Amino acid sequence: MSEFLKKTLYLTLAPLGLALLICMVDAVAVLFAGMLLAAVVAGYALVGVIMIITGGEETGKALLLSAGIILLVGLSTCGLIISHLKLRGMH
């Protein structure tokens, strides 16, 4: 397995696994997991672009790819779950 793939898998699966564990707690925890993933994606994108500009190209590309995968998988899943929740008066 290449070093790029290892970095990408680690950077993608760590936040998604943490968000999955948070989602198991409570219905309202899904909102927190979605906000956590949104912050992680913004951070990964910003740091990835900075690293590509400054010369850390492999890690920067892995961060940007991980941000895209988290956007595709994590936030879409949280969005679908949130759209079907009945959150104590929040409609």
N, C-alpha and C positions, 0 to 999 in steps of 0.2 A: 504494500500500500504506500502510495507516495506521501511525502510530508505535507503537501498542499491538501490532500484529501483528509489526512488526520486532523489538521488544523481546522478545516471546514466542519468536519463532523463534531469535533469537540466544541467549537464555538456555536454550533447550531443546537446540538442536543442538550447542552447544559441549561440554557434558558428555557427551552421547551419542556424539559423534564421538571424543572422547578415550577413552571407555570402549571403543569399537569398536577403536581402535588398540591399546589395552592387551590386548584379547582376542585379537588376532592373534599375540601373542608366544608364549604357552605355555598349557597347560591350567590350570595353577595361577594364571595371571594373571587368569583369569575370576573367581576368588574376590576378588582385589584390585579388579577393576573393579566387582563387585557391592558391595563395601564402600565404594568411592569414590562410587558412585551413591547409596547409602543416606545417606552423610554430606552429599552435595550436596542431596538432597531435604530432609533435616532442616534444613539451613542455609537453603535457599530458603523453606521454610514459616515458620520463625522470623522471618527478616528480612522476608518478605512481610507477615506479620501486624503486625509492628512498624511497617512503612512505611504500612500502611493506617490504623493508629491515629494515627500522627503527621502524616498529611496527604499522603504520596506515594502517592496512590491508584492511579494508572495503573501505576506500576512495581511496587507491591505486588501488584496483581491479576495482572500479568504473571508475577511470581515464583511466586505460588500456582498459576497455570495451568501454568507450566512444571514445577513440582514434581509436579503430577498427571499430566502427560504422561510425565515421566521414570518415575514409579511404574508407569504402565501399560505403557510400551514397554520401558524399560531393565531394570528389575528383574525383570519377568516373563521377558524373554529370557534374562537371566543365570541366573535360577532354573531355567529349562528346560535350559539348557546344563549347569549344575552337577549337576542331577539325573541326567544321563546320562553323567557323567564317572566314570572309575575313577581315583581320585587316590591312587596309590602307598600302599595300605594304609589309607587313610581311607575307611571304609565307613559 
